[in-house]
Amino acid sequence: MDRVRVSSTNIRSIGYDEASQALEVEFTSAGIYRYDSVPISLHQRFMAAQSKGRFFDSFVKDKYRTTKLR
């Protein structure tokens, strides 16, 4: 999955696959994680968020099945 670099102190890049509703988040120091069954509307709001880290903590973290990719 292609990820887009974002401006954030904790998140390096974010990717999304609409067909599988998979969200990938690459953290600056914690690796890459995939979050399953994430609606596209949440991905769009995530990409538009002023603070990616705050948005992640409020709307993604501990809310979706998570797999550490590396």
DSSP file (Angstrom, degrees, kcal/mol; ACC not computed):
  #  RESIDUE AA STRUCTURE BP1 BP2  ACC     N-H-->O    O-->H-N    N-H-->O    O-->H-N    TCO  KAPPA ALPHA  PHI   PSI    X-CA   Y-CA   Z-CA
    1    1 A M              0   0    0      0, 0.0     2,-0.3     0, 0.0    16,-0.1   0.000 360.0 360.0 360.0 136.5    0.0    0.0    0.0
    2    2 A D        -     0   0    0     14,-0.1    14,-0.5     2,-0.0     2,-0.3  -0.637 360.0-158.5 -80.0 136.9    1.3    3.5   -0.8
    3    3 A R  E     -A   15   0A   0     -2,-0.3     2,-0.5    12,-0.2    12,-0.3  -0.880  10.0-134.0-115.9 151.0    1.5    5.9    2.1
    4    4 A V  E     -A   14   0A   0     10,-3.2    10,-2.2    -2,-0.3     2,-0.1  -0.889  24.0-119.4-104.8 129.6    1.5    9.6    2.0
    5    5 A R  E     -A   13   0A   0     -2,-0.5     2,-0.3     8,-0.2     8,-0.3  -0.436  35.6-165.1 -65.3 138.6    4.0   11.5    4.1
    6    6 A V        -     0   0    0      6,-2.2     2,-0.9     5,-0.2    41,-0.0  -0.861  27.2-108.4-125.8 160.9    2.3   13.8    6.6
    7    7 A S        +     0   0    0     -2,-0.3    45,-0.4     3,-0.0     2,-0.3  -0.793  68.0 120.1 -90.8 104.6    3.5   16.7    8.8
    8    8 A S        -     0   0    0     -2,-0.9    -2,-0.1     3,-0.2    43,-0.1  -0.975  63.1-132.9-161.9 150.0    3.4   15.3   12.3
    9    9 A T  S    S+     0   0    0     -2,-0.3    -1,-0.1     1,-0.1     3,-0.1   0.778 109.3  26.8 -79.4 -25.3    5.9   14.8   15.1
   10   10 A N  S    S+     0   0    0      1,-0.2    18,-2.4    18,-0.1     2,-0.5   0.665 114.6  61.7-109.1 -21.7    4.7   11.2   15.8
   11   11 A I  E     - B   0  27A   0     16,-0.3    16,-0.3     1,-0.2    -3,-0.2  -0.934  49.5-178.7-116.1 125.3    3.4   10.0   12.4
   12   12 A R  E     -     0   0A   0     14,-2.9    -6,-2.2    -2,-0.5     2,-0.3   0.890  68.0  -6.0 -87.0 -44.3    5.6    9.7    9.3
   13   13 A S  E     -AB   5  26A   0     13,-1.5    13,-2.9    -8,-0.3     2,-0.4  -0.989  53.0-151.5-153.9 158.9    3.0    8.5    6.7
   14   14 A I  E     -AB   4  25A   0    -10,-2.2   -10,-3.2    -2,-0.3     2,-0.3  -0.998  14.2-178.5-135.3 135.4   -0.6    7.3    6.3
   15   15 A G  E     -AB   3  24A   0      9,-2.6     9,-2.6    -2,-0.4     2,-0.3  -0.925   4.4-167.6-130.7 158.9   -2.0    5.0    3.7
   16   16 A Y  E     - B   0  23A   0    -14,-0.5     2,-0.6    -2,-0.3     7,-0.2  -0.986  12.5-159.3-149.0 136.3   -5.5    3.7    2.9
   17   17 A D  E  >> - B   0  22A   0      5,-2.4     5,-1.4    -2,-0.3     4,-1.3  -0.953   7.4-164.8-115.0 111.1   -6.9    0.9    0.7
   18   18 A E  T  45S+     0   0    0     -2,-0.6    -1,-0.1     1,-0.2    22,-0.1   0.866  84.6  57.6 -64.8 -38.3  -10.5    1.6    0.0
   19   19 A A  T  45S+     0   0    0      1,-0.2    -1,-0.2     2,-0.1    -2,-0.0   0.893 121.6  25.9 -61.7 -41.2  -11.3   -2.0   -1.2
   20   20 A S  T  45S-     0   0    0     -3,-0.2    17,-0.6     2,-0.1    -1,-0.2   0.485 100.6-128.8-100.4  -3.8  -10.2   -3.6    2.0
   21   21 A Q  T  <5 +     0   0    0     -4,-1.3    17,-2.7     1,-0.2     2,-0.5   0.874  54.5 155.5  54.7  40.7  -10.8   -0.6    4.3
   22   22 A A  E   < -B   17   0A   0     -5,-1.4    -5,-2.4    14,-0.2     2,-0.5  -0.852  29.2-161.7-102.1 131.3   -7.3   -1.0    5.6
   23   23 A L  E     -BC  16  35A   0     12,-2.7    12,-3.2    -2,-0.5     2,-0.4  -0.936   4.1-162.3-109.5 130.8   -5.5    2.0    7.1
   24   24 A E  E     -BC  15  34A   0     -9,-2.6    -9,-2.6    -2,-0.5     2,-0.5  -0.951   4.6-171.1-114.4 135.4   -1.8    1.9    7.5
   25   25 A V  E     -BC  14  33A   0      8,-2.7     8,-2.5    -2,-0.4     2,-0.6  -0.989   8.2-159.2-126.6 124.2    0.1    4.3    9.8
   26   26 A E  E     -BC  13  32A   0    -13,-2.9   -14,-2.9    -2,-0.5   -13,-1.5  -0.911  15.1-154.5-101.6 119.1    3.8    4.6    9.9
   27   27 A F  E  >  -BC  11  31A   0      4,-3.1     4,-0.6    -2,-0.6   -16,-0.3  -0.596  22.3-121.1 -91.7 154.6    5.1    6.1   13.2
   28   28 A T  T  4 S+     0   0    0    -18,-2.4   -17,-0.1    -2,-0.2    -1,-0.1   0.808 106.4   5.1 -65.5 -29.0    8.3    8.0   13.5
   29   29 A S  T  4 S+     0   0    0    -19,-0.4    -1,-0.2     2,-0.1   -18,-0.1   0.441 123.7  61.3-134.1  -1.0    9.7    5.6   16.1
   30   30 A A  T  4 S-     0   0    0      1,-0.4     2,-0.2   -20,-0.3    -2,-0.1   0.342  93.5-118.4-116.8   8.0    7.2    2.7   16.6
   31   31 A G  E  <  -C   27   0A   0     -4,-0.6    -4,-3.1    38,-0.1     2,-0.4  -0.513  45.1 -45.2  94.7-162.5    7.0    1.0   13.2
   32   32 A I  E     -C   26   0A   0     -6,-0.2    37,-2.8    -2,-0.2    38,-1.4  -0.947  51.0-172.7-119.2 132.5    4.1    0.5   10.8
   33   33 A Y  E     -CD  25  68A   0     -8,-2.5    -8,-2.7    -2,-0.4     2,-0.4  -0.942  13.6-146.4-126.5 146.3    0.6   -0.7   11.8
   34   34 A R  E     -CD  24  67A   0     33,-2.9    33,-2.3    -2,-0.3     2,-0.5  -0.932   9.0-160.7-110.9 136.8   -2.5   -1.7    9.9
   35   35 A Y  E     -CD  23  66A   0    -12,-3.2   -12,-2.7    -2,-0.4     3,-0.4  -0.974  16.0-142.5-117.3 127.1   -6.0   -1.0   11.2
   36   36 A D        +     0   0    0     29,-2.3    29,-0.4    -2,-0.5   -14,-0.2  -0.575  69.7  16.7 -97.0 152.9   -8.8   -3.0    9.7
   37   37 A S  S    S+     0   0    0    -17,-0.6    -1,-0.2     1,-0.2   -15,-0.2   0.853  75.8 160.1  61.2  40.8  -12.4   -2.1    8.8
   38   38 A V        -     0   0    0    -17,-2.7    -1,-0.2    -3,-0.4     5,-0.0  -0.830  39.4-124.7 -93.8 121.5  -11.7    1.7    8.8
   39   39 A P    >>  -     0   0    0      0, 0.0     4,-1.6     0, 0.0     3,-0.7  -0.311  15.2-122.5 -65.2 148.9  -14.4    3.7    6.9
   40   40 A I  H 3> S+     0   0    0      1,-0.2     4,-2.7     2,-0.2     5,-0.2   0.839 110.9  63.1 -60.2 -33.1  -13.1    5.9    4.1
   41   41 A S  H 3> S+     0   0    0      1,-0.2     4,-2.0     2,-0.2    -1,-0.2   0.870 102.5  49.5 -62.1 -35.5  -14.8    8.9    5.8
   42   42 A L  H <> S+     0   0    0     -3,-0.7     4,-2.6     2,-0.2    -1,-0.2   0.911 109.9  50.9 -69.2 -41.3  -12.5    8.4    8.9
   43   43 A H  H  X S+     0   0    0     -4,-1.6     4,-2.6     2,-0.2    -2,-0.2   0.930 110.2  49.9 -59.9 -44.3   -9.4    8.3    6.6
   44   44 A Q  H  X S+     0   0    0     -4,-2.7     4,-1.5     1,-0.2    -1,-0.2   0.907 112.3  46.8 -61.7 -42.3  -10.5   11.5    4.9
   45   45 A R  H  X S+     0   0    0     -4,-2.0     4,-1.0     2,-0.2    -1,-0.2   0.880 110.7  53.7 -66.6 -37.5  -11.0   13.2    8.3
   46   46 A F  H >< S+     0   0    0     -4,-2.6     3,-0.7     1,-0.2    -2,-0.2   0.934 109.2  47.5 -60.6 -47.9   -7.6   11.9    9.5
   47   47 A M  H 3< S+     0   0    0     -4,-2.6    -1,-0.2     1,-0.2    -2,-0.2   0.809 115.0  46.5 -66.1 -28.9   -5.8   13.3    6.4
   48   48 A A  H 3< S+     0   0    0     -4,-1.5    -1,-0.2    -5,-0.2    -2,-0.2   0.598  86.8 116.6 -87.8 -11.7   -7.6   16.7    6.9
   49   49 A A    <<  -     0   0    0     -4,-1.0     3,-0.2    -3,-0.7    -3,-0.0  -0.286  63.0-141.9 -64.0 138.7   -6.9   16.9   10.7
   50   50 A Q  S    S+     0   0    0      1,-0.3     2,-0.6     2,-0.1    -1,-0.1   0.920  98.1  36.9 -63.4 -44.8   -4.7   19.7   11.9
   51   51 A S     >  -     0   0    0      1,-0.2     4,-2.2   -43,-0.1    -1,-0.3  -0.912  67.3-174.0-113.4 104.9   -3.1   17.4   14.4
   52   52 A K  H  > S+     0   0    0     -2,-0.6     4,-2.8   -45,-0.4     5,-0.2   0.897  86.3  51.9 -64.3 -40.6   -2.6   13.9   13.1
   53   53 A G  H  > S+     0   0    0      2,-0.2     4,-2.4     1,-0.2    -1,-0.2   0.912 111.0  46.0 -63.6 -44.1   -1.4   12.6   16.5
   54   54 A R  H  > S+     0   0    0      2,-0.2     4,-2.0     1,-0.2    -1,-0.2   0.907 113.6  49.4 -65.5 -42.5   -4.4   14.0   18.4
   55   55 A F  H  X S+     0   0    0     -4,-2.2     4,-2.9     2,-0.2     5,-0.5   0.938 110.9  50.3 -61.9 -46.4   -6.8   12.6   15.7
   56   56 A F  H  X>S+     0   0    0     -4,-2.8     5,-2.7     1,-0.2     4,-2.2   0.937 111.1  48.4 -56.7 -49.0   -5.2    9.2   15.9
   57   57 A D  H  <5S+     0   0    0     -4,-2.4    -1,-0.2     1,-0.2    -2,-0.2   0.860 118.6  40.3 -61.4 -36.0   -5.4    9.1   19.7
   58   58 A S  H  <5S+     0   0    0     -4,-2.0    -2,-0.2    -5,-0.2    -1,-0.2   0.841 131.3  17.5 -82.8 -34.7   -9.1   10.1   19.7
   59   59 A F  H  <5S+     0   0    0     -4,-2.9    -3,-0.2    -5,-0.2    -2,-0.2   0.570 130.3  27.0-121.6 -11.0  -10.5    8.1   16.7
   60   60 A V  T >X5S+     0   0    0     -4,-2.2     3,-2.3    -5,-0.5     4,-0.7   0.747  86.6  94.7-119.2 -51.4   -8.1    5.3   15.7
   61   61 A K  T 34<S-     0   0    0     -5,-2.7   -26,-0.0     1,-0.3     5,-0.0  -0.209 107.5  -5.1 -54.9 127.3   -6.0    4.0   18.6
   62   62 A D  T 34 S+     0   0    0      2,-0.2    -1,-0.3     1,-0.1     3,-0.1   0.635 115.2  91.9  64.2  16.9   -7.6    1.0   20.4
   63   63 A K  T <4 S+     0   0    0     -3,-2.3     2,-0.3     1,-0.1    -2,-0.2   0.568  81.9  42.7-113.7 -14.3  -10.8    1.3   18.2
   64   64 A Y  S  < S-     0   0    0     -4,-0.7    -2,-0.2   -26,-0.0    -1,-0.1  -0.939  95.1 -88.8-133.2 152.8   -9.9   -1.1   15.3
   65   65 A R        -     0   0    0    -29,-0.4   -29,-2.3    -2,-0.3     2,-0.4  -0.429  53.6-153.7 -60.6 132.2   -8.3   -4.5   15.0
   66   66 A T  E     -D   35   0A   0    -31,-0.2     2,-0.4    -2,-0.1   -31,-0.2  -0.901  20.4-173.9-121.7 138.8   -4.5   -3.8   14.7
   67   67 A T  E     -D   34   0A   0    -33,-2.3   -33,-2.9    -2,-0.4     2,-0.6  -0.998  22.9-135.3-128.7 129.1   -1.6   -5.6   13.1
   68   68 A K  E     -D   33   0A   0     -2,-0.4   -35,-0.2   -35,-0.2   -37,-0.1  -0.743  19.5-176.3 -82.0 121.6    2.0   -4.6   13.5
   69   69 A L              0   0    0    -37,-2.8   -36,-0.2    -2,-0.6    -1,-0.2   0.842 360.0 360.0 -87.6 -37.7    3.5   -4.9   10.0
   70   70 A R              0   0    0    -38,-1.4   -37,-0.1   -40,-0.1    -2,-0.1   0.249 360.0 360.0-167.3 360.0    7.1   -3.9   11.1
